[in-house]
């Protein structure tokens, strides 16, 4: 006996992380459509600059082996956080 598949509207998802969501799209800036990811990357960069200044002032970089790789890792985490937060506000 073959298993029957339920229709998509009857399926339950295990987590909100795996739901299918729409893309953010573009942002209109004075008639020029800019990808939303570009704006989010700029916001993440500005936050990363502030974090870098704070870590420099505190002296944290003395403990870091390779500052460039560490800064890249911080940027990736900040960008992920900005994207997650923006999805929460859009949806």
mmCIF file as gemmi writes it, N, C-alpha and C atoms, coordinates in Angstrom:
data_model
loop_
_atom_site.group_PDB
_atom_site.id
_atom_site.type_symbol
_atom_site.label_atom_id
_atom_site.label_alt_id
_atom_site.label_comp_id
_atom_site.label_asym_id
_atom_site.label_entity_id
_atom_site.label_seq_id
_atom_site.pdbx_PDB_ins_code
_atom_site.Cartn_x
_atom_site.Cartn_y
_atom_site.Cartn_z
_atom_site.occupancy
_atom_site.B_iso_or_equiv
_atom_site.pdbx_formal_charge
_atom_site.auth_seq_id
_atom_site.auth_asym_id
_atom_site.pdbx_PDB_model_num
ATOM 1 N N . UNK Axp A 1 ? 0.846 -1.17 0 1 0 ? 1 A 1
ATOM 2 C CA . UNK Axp A 1 ? 0 0 0 1 0 ? 1 A 1
ATOM 3 C C . UNK Axp A 1 ? 0.893 1.235 0 1 0 ? 1 A 1
ATOM 4 N N . UNK Axp A 2 ? 0.731 2.088 -0.968 1 0 ? 2 A 1
ATOM 5 C CA . UNK Axp A 2 ? 1.573 3.281 -1.106 1 0 ? 2 A 1
ATOM 6 C C . UNK Axp A 2 ? 1.083 4.376 -0.163 1 0 ? 2 A 1
ATOM 7 N N . UNK Axp A 3 ? 2.042 5.151 0.327 1 0 ? 3 A 1
ATOM 8 C CA . UNK Axp A 3 ? 1.7 6.263 1.21 1 0 ? 3 A 1
ATOM 9 C C . UNK Axp A 3 ? 1.083 7.386 0.388 1 0 ? 3 A 1
ATOM 10 N N . UNK Axp A 4 ? 0.026 7.974 0.926 1 0 ? 4 A 1
ATOM 11 C CA . UNK Axp A 4 ? -0.633 9.064 0.217 1 0 ? 4 A 1
ATOM 12 C C . UNK Axp A 4 ? -0.079 10.388 0.715 1 0 ? 4 A 1
ATOM 13 N N . UNK Axp A 5 ? 0.163 11.281 -0.226 1 0 ? 5 A 1
ATOM 14 C CA . UNK Axp A 5 ? 0.661 12.61 0.134 1 0 ? 5 A 1
ATOM 15 C C . UNK Axp A 5 ? -0.507 13.536 0.408 1 0 ? 5 A 1
ATOM 16 N N . UNK Axp A 6 ? -0.363 14.319 1.445 1 0 ? 6 A 1
ATOM 17 C CA . UNK Axp A 6 ? -1.387 15.298 1.762 1 0 ? 6 A 1
ATOM 18 C C . UNK Axp A 6 ? -1.168 16.542 0.898 1 0 ? 6 A 1
ATOM 19 N N . UNK Axp A 7 ? -2.225 17.295 0.619 1 0 ? 7 A 1
ATOM 20 C CA . UNK Axp A 7 ? -2.061 18.557 -0.121 1 0 ? 7 A 1
ATOM 21 C C . UNK Axp A 7 ? -1.186 19.531 0.655 1 0 ? 7 A 1
ATOM 22 N N . UNK Axp A 8 ? -0.606 20.464 -0.067 1 0 ? 8 A 1
ATOM 23 C CA . UNK Axp A 8 ? 0.347 21.405 0.54 1 0 ? 8 A 1
ATOM 24 C C . UNK Axp A 8 ? -0.281 22.222 1.653 1 0 ? 8 A 1
ATOM 25 N N . UNK Axp A 9 ? -1.55 22.581 1.523 1 0 ? 9 A 1
ATOM 26 C CA . UNK Axp A 9 ? -2.163 23.422 2.56 1 0 ? 9 A 1
ATOM 27 C C . UNK Axp A 9 ? -2.45 22.643 3.843 1 0 ? 9 A 1
ATOM 28 N N . UNK Axp A 10 ? -2.395 21.306 3.787 1 0 ? 10 A 1
ATOM 29 C CA . UNK Axp A 10 ? -2.635 20.5 4.982 1 0 ? 10 A 1
ATOM 30 C C . UNK Axp A 10 ? -1.349 20.065 5.677 1 0 ? 10 A 1
ATOM 31 N N . UNK Axp A 11 ? -0.229 20.256 5.044 1 0 ? 11 A 1
ATOM 32 C CA . UNK Axp A 11 ? 1.044 19.839 5.648 1 0 ? 11 A 1
ATOM 33 C C . UNK Axp A 11 ? 1.415 20.781 6.78 1 0 ? 11 A 1
ATOM 34 N N . UNK Axp A 12 ? 2.018 20.225 7.802 1 0 ? 12 A 1
ATOM 35 C CA . UNK Axp A 12 ? 2.494 21.047 8.904 1 0 ? 12 A 1
ATOM 36 C C . UNK Axp A 12 ? 4.006 21.153 8.809 1 0 ? 12 A 1
ATOM 37 N N . UNK Axp A 13 ? 4.52 22.333 9.092 1 0 ? 13 A 1
ATOM 38 C CA . UNK Axp A 13 ? 5.968 22.518 9.038 1 0 ? 13 A 1
ATOM 39 C C . UNK Axp A 13 ? 6.55 22.33 10.435 1 0 ? 13 A 1
ATOM 40 N N . UNK Axp A 14 ? 7.754 21.806 10.483 1 0 ? 14 A 1
ATOM 41 C CA . UNK Axp A 14 ? 8.421 21.57 11.766 1 0 ? 14 A 1
ATOM 42 C C . UNK Axp A 14 ? 8.909 22.861 12.388 1 0 ? 14 A 1
ATOM 43 N N . UNK Axp A 15 ? 9.282 23.806 11.531 1 0 ? 15 A 1
ATOM 44 C CA . UNK Axp A 15 ? 9.871 25.029 12.044 1 0 ? 15 A 1
ATOM 45 C C . UNK Axp A 15 ? 9.59 26.161 11.073 1 0 ? 15 A 1
ATOM 46 N N . UNK Axp A 16 ? 9.613 27.369 11.579 1 0 ? 16 A 1
ATOM 47 C CA . UNK Axp A 16 ? 9.439 28.534 10.709 1 0 ? 16 A 1
ATOM 48 C C . UNK Axp A 16 ? 10.64 28.744 9.807 1 0 ? 16 A 1
ATOM 49 N N . UNK Axp A 17 ? 11.789 28.161 10.138 1 0 ? 17 A 1
ATOM 50 C CA . UNK Axp A 17 ? 12.984 28.35 9.325 1 0 ? 17 A 1
ATOM 51 C C . UNK Axp A 17 ? 12.863 27.692 7.966 1 0 ? 17 A 1
ATOM 52 N N . UNK Axp A 18 ? 12.031 26.667 7.847 1 0 ? 18 A 1
ATOM 53 C CA . UNK Axp A 18 ? 11.947 25.921 6.609 1 0 ? 18 A 1
ATOM 54 C C . UNK Axp A 18 ? 10.719 26.285 5.78 1 0 ? 18 A 1
ATOM 55 N N . UNK Axp A 19 ? 9.999 27.313 6.16 1 0 ? 19 A 1
ATOM 56 C CA . UNK Axp A 19 ? 8.849 27.738 5.376 1 0 ? 19 A 1
ATOM 57 C C . UNK Axp A 19 ? 9.335 28.439 4.111 1 0 ? 19 A 1
ATOM 58 N N . UNK Axp A 20 ? 8.553 28.317 3.07 1 0 ? 20 A 1
ATOM 59 C CA . UNK Axp A 20 ? 8.888 29.004 1.823 1 0 ? 20 A 1
ATOM 60 C C . UNK Axp A 20 ? 8.402 30.437 1.944 1 0 ? 20 A 1
ATOM 61 N N . UNK Axp A 21 ? 9.303 31.357 1.745 1 0 ? 21 A 1
ATOM 62 C CA . UNK Axp A 21 ? 8.966 32.768 1.852 1 0 ? 21 A 1
ATOM 63 C C . UNK Axp A 21 ? 9.34 33.47 0.55 1 0 ? 21 A 1
ATOM 64 N N . UNK Axp A 22 ? 8.769 34.625 0.363 1 0 ? 22 A 1
ATOM 65 C CA . UNK Axp A 22 ? 9.065 35.376 -0.841 1 0 ? 22 A 1
ATOM 66 C C . UNK Axp A 22 ? 10.355 36.163 -0.666 1 0 ? 22 A 1
ATOM 67 N N . UNK Axp A 23 ? 10.926 36.568 -1.776 1 0 ? 23 A 1
ATOM 68 C CA . UNK Axp A 23 ? 12.145 37.374 -1.73 1 0 ? 23 A 1
ATOM 69 C C . UNK Axp A 23 ? 11.811 38.791 -1.288 1 0 ? 23 A 1
ATOM 70 N N . UNK Axp A 24 ? 12.813 39.491 -0.793 1 0 ? 24 A 1
ATOM 71 C CA . UNK Axp A 24 ? 12.609 40.86 -0.343 1 0 ? 24 A 1
ATOM 72 C C . UNK Axp A 24 ? 12.336 41.763 -1.538 1 0 ? 24 A 1
ATOM 73 N N . UNK Axp A 25 ? 13.091 41.603 -2.625 1 0 ? 25 A 1
ATOM 74 C CA . UNK Axp A 25 ? 12.852 42.392 -3.818 1 0 ? 25 A 1
ATOM 75 C C . UNK Axp A 25 ? 13.791 43.572 -3.925 1 0 ? 25 A 1
ATOM 76 N N . UNK Axp A 26 ? 13.288 44.633 -4.505 1 0 ? 26 A 1
ATOM 77 C CA . UNK Axp A 26 ? 14.081 45.83 -4.717 1 0 ? 26 A 1
ATOM 78 C C . UNK Axp A 26 ? 13.523 46.987 -3.907 1 0 ? 26 A 1
ATOM 79 N N . UNK Axp A 27 ? 14.384 47.983 -3.727 1 0 ? 27 A 1
ATOM 80 C CA . UNK Axp A 27 ? 13.99 49.207 -3.033 1 0 ? 27 A 1
ATOM 81 C C . UNK Axp A 27 ? 14.134 50.348 -4.034 1 0 ? 27 A 1
ATOM 82 N N . UNK Axp A 28 ? 13.119 51.191 -4.11 1 0 ? 28 A 1
ATOM 83 C CA . UNK Axp A 28 ? 13.122 52.317 -5.038 1 0 ? 28 A 1
ATOM 84 C C . UNK Axp A 28 ? 13.747 53.529 -4.354 1 0 ? 28 A 1
ATOM 85 N N . UNK Axp A 29 ? 14.908 53.96 -4.853 1 0 ? 29 A 1
ATOM 86 C CA . UNK Axp A 29 ? 15.588 55.14 -4.322 1 0 ? 29 A 1
ATOM 87 C C . UNK Axp A 29 ? 15.65 56.174 -5.436 1 0 ? 29 A 1
ATOM 88 N N . UNK Axp A 30 ? 14.788 57.162 -5.366 1 0 ? 30 A 1
ATOM 89 C CA . UNK Axp A 30 ? 14.697 58.226 -6.368 1 0 ? 30 A 1
ATOM 90 C C . UNK Axp A 30 ? 14.569 57.674 -7.781 1 0 ? 30 A 1
ATOM 91 N N . UNK Axp A 31 ? 13.744 56.673 -7.959 1 0 ? 31 A 1
ATOM 92 C CA . UNK Axp A 31 ? 13.489 56.109 -9.272 1 0 ? 31 A 1
ATOM 93 C C . UNK Axp A 31 ? 14.47 55.044 -9.713 1 0 ? 31 A 1
ATOM 94 N N . UNK Axp A 32 ? 15.475 54.755 -8.902 1 0 ? 32 A 1
ATOM 95 C CA . UNK Axp A 32 ? 16.46 53.714 -9.223 1 0 ? 32 A 1
ATOM 96 C C . UNK Axp A 32 ? 16.179 52.518 -8.328 1 0 ? 32 A 1
ATOM 97 N N . UNK Axp A 33 ? 15.952 51.364 -8.962 1 0 ? 33 A 1
ATOM 98 C CA . UNK Axp A 33 ? 15.693 50.158 -8.198 1 0 ? 33 A 1
ATOM 99 C C . UNK Axp A 33 ? 17.011 49.536 -7.763 1 0 ? 33 A 1
ATOM 100 N N . UNK Axp A 34 ? 17.189 49.422 -6.453 1 0 ? 34 A 1
ATOM 101 C CA . UNK Axp A 34 ? 18.409 48.873 -5.862 1 0 ? 34 A 1
ATOM 102 C C . UNK Axp A 34 ? 18.025 47.563 -5.177 1 0 ? 34 A 1
ATOM 103 N N . UNK Axp A 35 ? 18.82 46.507 -5.391 1 0 ? 35 A 1
ATOM 104 C CA . UNK Axp A 35 ? 18.498 45.258 -4.697 1 0 ? 35 A 1
ATOM 105 C C . UNK Axp A 35 ? 18.509 45.458 -3.181 1 0 ? 35 A 1
ATOM 106 N N . UNK Axp A 36 ? 17.529 44.867 -2.525 1 0 ? 36 A 1
ATOM 107 C CA . UNK Axp A 36 ? 17.416 45.022 -1.075 1 0 ? 36 A 1
ATOM 108 C C . UNK Axp A 36 ? 18.629 44.447 -0.359 1 0 ? 36 A 1
ATOM 109 N N . UNK Axp A 37 ? 19.231 43.405 -0.94 1 0 ? 37 A 1
ATOM 110 C CA . UNK Axp A 37 ? 20.408 42.804 -0.311 1 0 ? 37 A 1
ATOM 111 C C . UNK Axp A 37 ? 21.557 43.809 -0.267 1 0 ? 37 A 1
ATOM 112 N N . UNK Axp A 38 ? 21.667 44.653 -1.293 1 0 ? 38 A 1
ATOM 113 C CA . UNK Axp A 38 ? 22.72 45.67 -1.3 1 0 ? 38 A 1
ATOM 114 C C . UNK Axp A 38 ? 22.535 46.66 -0.155 1 0 ? 38 A 1
ATOM 115 N N . UNK Axp A 39 ? 21.297 47.06 0.08 1 0 ? 39 A 1
ATOM 116 C CA . UNK Axp A 39 ? 21.016 47.974 1.195 1 0 ? 39 A 1
ATOM 117 C C . UNK Axp A 39 ? 21.307 47.29 2.526 1 0 ? 39 A 1
ATOM 118 N N . UNK Axp A 40 ? 20.934 46.016 2.645 1 0 ? 40 A 1
ATOM 119 C CA . UNK Axp A 40 ? 21.206 45.276 3.878 1 0 ? 40 A 1
ATOM 120 C C . UNK Axp A 40 ? 22.705 45.1 4.098 1 0 ? 40 A 1
ATOM 121 N N . UNK Axp A 41 ? 23.456 44.896 3.011 1 0 ? 41 A 1
ATOM 122 C CA . UNK Axp A 41 ? 24.915 44.774 3.134 1 0 ? 41 A 1
ATOM 123 C C . UNK Axp A 41 ? 25.532 46.091 3.595 1 0 ? 41 A 1
ATOM 124 N N . UNK Axp A 42 ? 25.004 47.209 3.115 1 0 ? 42 A 1
ATOM 125 C CA . UNK Axp A 42 ? 25.509 48.514 3.549 1 0 ? 42 A 1
ATOM 126 C C . UNK Axp A 42 ? 25.218 48.739 5.034 1 0 ? 42 A 1
ATOM 127 N N . UNK Axp A 43 ? 24.023 48.378 5.472 1 0 ? 43 A 1
ATOM 128 C CA . UNK Axp A 43 ? 23.689 48.506 6.897 1 0 ? 43 A 1
ATOM 129 C C . UNK Axp A 43 ? 24.604 47.626 7.741 1 0 ? 43 A 1
ATOM 130 N N . UNK Axp A 44 ? 24.837 46.384 7.283 1 0 ? 44 A 1
ATOM 131 C CA . UNK Axp A 44 ? 25.721 45.475 8.022 1 0 ? 44 A 1
ATOM 132 C C . UNK Axp A 44 ? 27.143 46.016 8.059 1 0 ? 44 A 1
ATOM 133 N N . UNK Axp A 45 ? 27.596 46.641 6.968 1 0 ? 45 A 1
ATOM 134 C CA . UNK Axp A 45 ? 28.942 47.214 6.942 1 0 ? 45 A 1
ATOM 135 C C . UNK Axp A 45 ? 29.073 48.345 7.96 1 0 ? 45 A 1
ATOM 136 N N . UNK Axp A 46 ? 28.07 49.203 8.013 1 0 ? 46 A 1
ATOM 137 C CA . UNK Axp A 46 ? 28.135 50.318 8.969 1 0 ? 46 A 1
ATOM 138 C C . UNK Axp A 46 ? 28.13 49.809 10.411 1 0 ? 46 A 1
ATOM 139 N N . UNK Axp A 47 ? 27.328 48.795 10.688 1 0 ? 47 A 1
ATOM 140 C CA . UNK Axp A 47 ? 27.343 48.198 12.029 1 0 ? 47 A 1
ATOM 141 C C . UNK Axp A 47 ? 28.694 47.556 12.312 1 0 ? 47 A 1
ATOM 142 N N . UNK Axp A 48 ? 29.277 46.926 11.294 1 0 ? 48 A 1
ATOM 143 C CA . UNK Axp A 48 ? 30.583 46.279 11.45 1 0 ? 48 A 1
ATOM 144 C C . UNK Axp A 48 ? 31.68 47.306 11.728 1 0 ? 48 A 1
ATOM 145 N N . UNK Axp A 49 ? 31.594 48.473 11.113 1 0 ? 49 A 1
ATOM 146 C CA . UNK Axp A 49 ? 32.577 49.531 11.38 1 0 ? 49 A 1
ATOM 147 C C . UNK Axp A 49 ? 32.501 49.962 12.835 1 0 ? 49 A 1
ATOM 148 N N . UNK Axp A 50 ? 31.297 50.118 13.354 1 0 ? 50 A 1
ATOM 149 C CA . UNK Axp A 50 ? 31.121 50.514 14.76 1 0 ? 50 A 1
ATOM 150 C C . UNK Axp A 50 ? 31.67 49.43 15.687 1 0 ? 50 A 1
ATOM 151 N N . UNK Axp A 51 ? 31.37 48.17 15.38 1 0 ? 51 A 1
ATOM 152 C CA . UNK Axp A 51 ? 31.881 47.063 16.201 1 0 ? 51 A 1
ATOM 153 C C . UNK Axp A 51 ? 33.404 47.038 16.163 1 0 ? 51 A 1
ATOM 154 N N . UNK Axp A 52 ? 33.987 47.263 14.99 1 0 ? 52 A 1
ATOM 155 C CA . UNK Axp A 52 ? 35.447 47.289 14.87 1 0 ? 52 A 1
ATOM 156 C C . UNK Axp A 52 ? 36.085 48.399 15.689 1 0 ? 52 A 1
ATOM 157 N N . UNK Axp A 53 ? 35.456 49.577 15.68 1 0 ? 53 A 1
ATOM 158 C CA . UNK Axp A 53 ? 35.984 50.694 16.484 1 0 ? 53 A 1
ATOM 159 C C . UNK Axp A 53 ? 35.919 50.371 17.976 1 0 ? 53 A 1
ATOM 160 N N . UNK Axp A 54 ? 34.818 49.753 18.403 1 0 ? 54 A 1
ATOM 161 C CA . UNK Axp A 54 ? 34.675 49.392 19.816 1 0 ? 54 A 1
ATOM 162 C C . UNK Axp A 54 ? 35.723 48.35 20.202 1 0 ? 54 A 1
ATOM 163 N N . UNK Axp A 55 ? 35.911 47.325 19.353 1 0 ? 55 A 1
ATOM 164 C CA . UNK Axp A 55 ? 36.895 46.285 19.658 1 0 ? 55 A 1
ATOM 165 C C . UNK Axp A 55 ? 38.322 46.837 19.664 1 0 ? 55 A 1
ATOM 166 N N . UNK Axp A 56 ? 38.593 47.81 18.812 1 0 ? 56 A 1
ATOM 167 C CA . UNK Axp A 56 ? 39.92 48.445 18.814 1 0 ? 56 A 1
ATOM 168 C C . UNK Axp A 56 ? 40.136 49.235 20.094 1 0 ? 56 A 1
ATOM 169 N N . UNK Axp A 57 ? 39.129 49.996 20.489 1 0 ? 57 A 1
ATOM 170 C CA . UNK Axp A 57 ? 39.255 50.825 21.695 1 0 ? 57 A 1
ATOM 171 C C . UNK Axp A 57 ? 39.414 49.966 22.952 1 0 ? 57 A 1
ATOM 172 N N . UNK Axp A 58 ? 38.718 48.843 22.992 1 0 ? 58 A 1
ATOM 173 C CA . UNK Axp A 58 ? 38.798 47.954 24.149 1 0 ? 58 A 1
ATOM 174 C C . UNK Axp A 58 ? 40.13 47.2 24.174 1 0 ? 58 A 1
ATOM 175 N N . UNK Axp A 59 ? 40.74 47.018 22.997 1 0 ? 59 A 1
ATOM 176 C CA . UNK Axp A 59 ? 41.995 46.284 22.912 1 0 ? 59 A 1
ATOM 177 C C . UNK Axp A 59 ? 41.802 44.803 22.645 1 0 ? 59 A 1
ATOM 178 N N . UNK Axp A 60 ? 40.655 44.445 22.12 1 0 ? 60 A 1
ATOM 179 C CA . UNK Axp A 60 ? 40.354 43.042 21.869 1 0 ? 60 A 1
ATOM 180 C C . UNK Axp A 60 ? 41.206 42.454 20.749 1 0 ? 60 A 1
ATOM 181 N N . UNK Axp A 61 ? 41.611 43.278 19.8 1 0 ? 61 A 1
ATOM 182 C CA . UNK Axp A 61 ? 42.358 42.769 18.651 1 0 ? 61 A 1
ATOM 183 C C . UNK Axp A 61 ? 43.744 42.25 19.028 1 0 ? 61 A 1
ATOM 184 N N . UNK Axp A 62 ? 44.21 42.55 20.225 1 0 ? 62 A 1
ATOM 185 C CA . UNK Axp A 62 ? 45.478 41.974 20.672 1 0 ? 62 A 1
ATOM 186 C C . UNK Axp A 62 ? 45.367 40.464 20.845 1 0 ? 62 A 1
ATOM 187 N N . UNK Axp A 63 ? 44.16 39.973 21.071 1 0 ? 63 A 1
ATOM 188 C CA . UNK Axp A 63 ? 43.924 38.548 21.278 1 0 ? 63 A 1
ATOM 189 C C . UNK Axp A 63 ? 43.617 37.796 19.983 1 0 ? 63 A 1
ATOM 190 N N . UNK Axp A 64 ? 43.442 38.529 18.889 1 0 ? 64 A 1
ATOM 191 C CA . UNK Axp A 64 ? 43.04 37.927 17.619 1 0 ? 64 A 1
ATOM 192 C C . UNK Axp A 64 ? 44.277 37.65 16.78 1 0 ? 64 A 1
ATOM 193 N N . UNK Axp A 65 ? 44.321 36.448 16.19 1 0 ? 65 A 1
ATOM 194 C CA . UNK Axp A 65 ? 45.483 36.059 15.397 1 0 ? 65 A 1
ATOM 195 C C . UNK Axp A 65 ? 45.527 36.78 14.06 1 0 ? 65 A 1
ATOM 196 N N . UNK Axp A 66 ? 44.399 36.8 13.333 1 0 ? 66 A 1
ATOM 197 C CA . UNK Axp A 66 ? 44.365 37.413 12.006 1 0 ? 66 A 1
ATOM 198 C C . UNK Axp A 66 ? 43.159 38.346 11.955 1 0 ? 66 A 1
ATOM 199 N N . UNK Axp A 67 ? 43.431 39.641 12.053 1 0 ? 67 A 1
ATOM 200 C CA . UNK Axp A 67 ? 42.353 40.621 12.19 1 0 ? 67 A 1
ATOM 201 C C . UNK Axp A 67 ? 41.426 40.633 10.972 1 0 ? 67 A 1
ATOM 202 N N . UNK Axp A 68 ? 41.954 40.497 9.777 1 0 ? 68 A 1
ATOM 203 C CA . UNK Axp A 68 ? 41.116 40.562 8.573 1 0 ? 68 A 1
ATOM 204 C C . UNK Axp A 68 ? 40.109 39.418 8.522 1 0 ? 68 A 1
ATOM 205 N N . UNK Axp A 69 ? 40.559 38.22 8.827 1 0 ? 69 A 1
ATOM 206 C CA . UNK Axp A 69 ? 39.651 37.069 8.825 1 0 ? 69 A 1
ATOM 207 C C . UNK Axp A 69 ? 38.616 37.212 9.937 1 0 ? 69 A 1
ATOM 208 N N . UNK Axp A 70 ? 39.043 37.705 11.084 1 0 ? 70 A 1
ATOM 209 C CA . UNK Axp A 70 ? 38.11 37.926 12.189 1 0 ? 70 A 1
ATOM 210 C C . UNK Axp A 70 ? 37.056 38.96 11.808 1 0 ? 70 A 1
ATOM 211 N N . UNK Axp A 71 ? 37.474 40.059 11.17 1 0 ? 71 A 1
ATOM 212 C CA . UNK Axp A 71 ? 36.529 41.086 10.744 1 0 ? 71 A 1
ATOM 213 C C . UNK Axp A 71 ? 35.542 40.542 9.708 1 0 ? 71 A 1
ATOM 214 N N . UNK Axp A 72 ? 36.019 39.699 8.802 1 0 ? 72 A 1
ATOM 215 C CA . UNK Axp A 72 ? 35.135 39.085 7.824 1 0 ? 72 A 1
ATOM 216 C C . UNK Axp A 72 ? 34.093 38.205 8.514 1 0 ? 72 A 1
ATOM 217 N N . UNK Axp A 73 ? 34.525 37.436 9.493 1 0 ? 73 A 1
ATOM 218 C CA . UNK Axp A 73 ? 33.588 36.594 10.236 1 0 ? 73 A 1
ATOM 219 C C . UNK Axp A 73 ? 32.544 37.411 10.974 1 0 ? 73 A 1
ATOM 220 N N . UNK Axp A 74 ? 32.973 38.496 11.591 1 0 ? 74 A 1
ATOM 221 C CA . UNK Axp A 74 ? 32.03 39.378 12.279 1 0 ? 74 A 1
ATOM 222 C C . UNK Axp A 74 ? 31.043 39.969 11.28 1 0 ? 74 A 1
ATOM 223 N N . UNK Axp A 75 ? 31.53 40.363 10.087 1 0 ? 75 A 1
ATOM 224 C CA . UNK Axp A 75 ? 30.659 40.921 9.065 1 0 ? 75 A 1
ATOM 225 C C . UNK Axp A 75 ? 29.607 39.907 8.617 1 0 ? 75 A 1
ATOM 226 N N . UNK Axp A 76 ? 30.015 38.668 8.437 1 0 ? 76 A 1
ATOM 227 C CA . UNK Axp A 76 ? 29.062 37.634 8.005 1 0 ? 76 A 1
ATOM 228 C C . UNK Axp A 76 ? 27.977 37.432 9.067 1 0 ? 76 A 1
ATOM 229 N N . UNK Axp A 77 ? 28.37 37.397 10.328 1 0 ? 77 A 1
ATOM 230 C CA . UNK Axp A 77 ? 27.382 37.248 11.399 1 0 ? 77 A 1
ATOM 231 C C . UNK Axp A 77 ? 26.447 38.448 11.469 1 0 ? 77 A 1
ATOM 232 N N . UNK Axp A 78 ? 26.994 39.646 11.336 1 0 ? 78 A 1
ATOM 233 C CA . UNK Axp A 78 ? 26.163 40.85 11.388 1 0 ? 78 A 1
ATOM 234 C C . UNK Axp A 78 ? 25.217 40.889 10.19 1 0 ? 78 A 1
ATOM 235 N N . UNK Axp A 79 ? 25.715 40.525 8.999 1 0 ? 79 A 1
ATOM 236 C CA . UNK Axp A 79 ? 24.859 40.504 7.809 1 0 ? 79 A 1
ATOM 237 C C . UNK Axp A 79 ? 23.726 39.497 7.981 1 0 ? 79 A 1
ATOM 238 N N . UNK Axp A 80 ? 24.033 38.339 8.519 1 0 ? 80 A 1
ATOM 239 C CA . UNK Axp A 80 ? 22.981 37.338 8.758 1 0 ? 80 A 1
ATOM 240 C C . UNK Axp A 80 ? 21.938 37.876 9.734 1 0 ? 80 A 1
ATOM 241 N N . UNK Axp A 81 ? 22.389 38.546 10.779 1 0 ? 81 A 1
ATOM 242 C CA . UNK Axp A 81 ? 21.458 39.105 11.762 1 0 ? 81 A 1
ATOM 243 C C . UNK Axp A 81 ? 20.585 40.19 11.134 1 0 ? 81 A 1
ATOM 244 N N . UNK Axp A 82 ? 21.178 41.032 10.302 1 0 ? 82 A 1
ATOM 245 C CA . UNK Axp A 82 ? 20.419 42.102 9.647 1 0 ? 82 A 1
ATOM 246 C C . UNK Axp A 82 ? 19.378 41.506 8.696 1 0 ? 82 A 1
ATOM 247 N N . UNK Axp A 83 ? 19.74 40.471 7.97 1 0 ? 83 A 1
ATOM 248 C CA . UNK Axp A 83 ? 18.798 39.833 7.045 1 0 ? 83 A 1
ATOM 249 C C . UNK Axp A 83 ? 17.655 39.174 7.813 1 0 ? 83 A 1
ATOM 250 N N . UNK Axp A 84 ? 17.968 38.498 8.911 1 0 ? 84 A 1
ATOM 251 C CA . UNK Axp A 84 ? 16.923 37.858 9.714 1 0 ? 84 A 1
ATOM 252 C C . UNK Axp A 84 ? 15.98 38.901 10.304 1 0 ? 84 A 1
ATOM 253 N N . UNK Axp A 85 ? 16.537 39.984 10.815 1 0 ? 85 A 1
ATOM 254 C CA . UNK Axp A 85 ? 15.704 41.028 11.398 1 0 ? 85 A 1
ATOM 255 C C . UNK Axp A 85 ? 14.843 41.68 10.326 1 0 ? 85 A 1
ATOM 256 N N . UNK Axp A 86 ? 15.405 41.911 9.136 1 0 ? 86 A 1
ATOM 257 C CA . UNK Axp A 86 ? 14.619 42.542 8.066 1 0 ? 86 A 1
ATOM 258 C C . UNK Axp A 86 ? 13.486 41.621 7.612 1 0 ? 86 A 1
ATOM 259 N N . UNK Axp A 87 ? 13.701 40.321 7.597 1 0 ? 87 A 1
ATOM 260 C CA . UNK Axp A 87 ? 12.63 39.383 7.233 1 0 ? 87 A 1
ATOM 261 C C . UNK Axp A 87 ? 11.524 39.398 8.275 1 0 ? 87 A 1
ATOM 262 N N . UNK Axp A 88 ? 11.891 39.596 9.533 1 0 ? 88 A 1
ATOM 263 C CA . UNK Axp A 88 ? 10.872 39.646 10.592 1 0 ? 88 A 1
ATOM 264 C C . UNK Axp A 88 ? 9.965 40.866 10.398 1 0 ? 88 A 1
ATOM 265 N N . UNK Axp A 89 ? 10.548 42.006 9.961 1 0 ? 89 A 1
ATOM 266 C CA . UNK Axp A 89 ? 9.76 43.206 9.774 1 0 ? 89 A 1
ATOM 267 C C . UNK Axp A 89 ? 8.968 43.19 8.472 1 0 ? 89 A 1
ATOM 268 N N . UNK Axp A 90 ? 9.498 42.543 7.43 1 0 ? 90 A 1
ATOM 269 C CA . UNK Axp A 90 ? 8.812 42.504 6.151 1 0 ? 90 A 1
ATOM 270 C C . UNK Axp A 90 ? 7.636 41.557 6.206 1 0 ? 90 A 1
ATOM 271 N N . UNK Axp A 91 ? 7.855 40.392 6.808 1 0 ? 91 A 1
ATOM 272 C CA . UNK Axp A 91 ? 6.775 39.383 6.852 1 0 ? 91 A 1
ATOM 273 C C . UNK Axp A 91 ? 5.977 39.6 8.053 1 0 ? 91 A 1
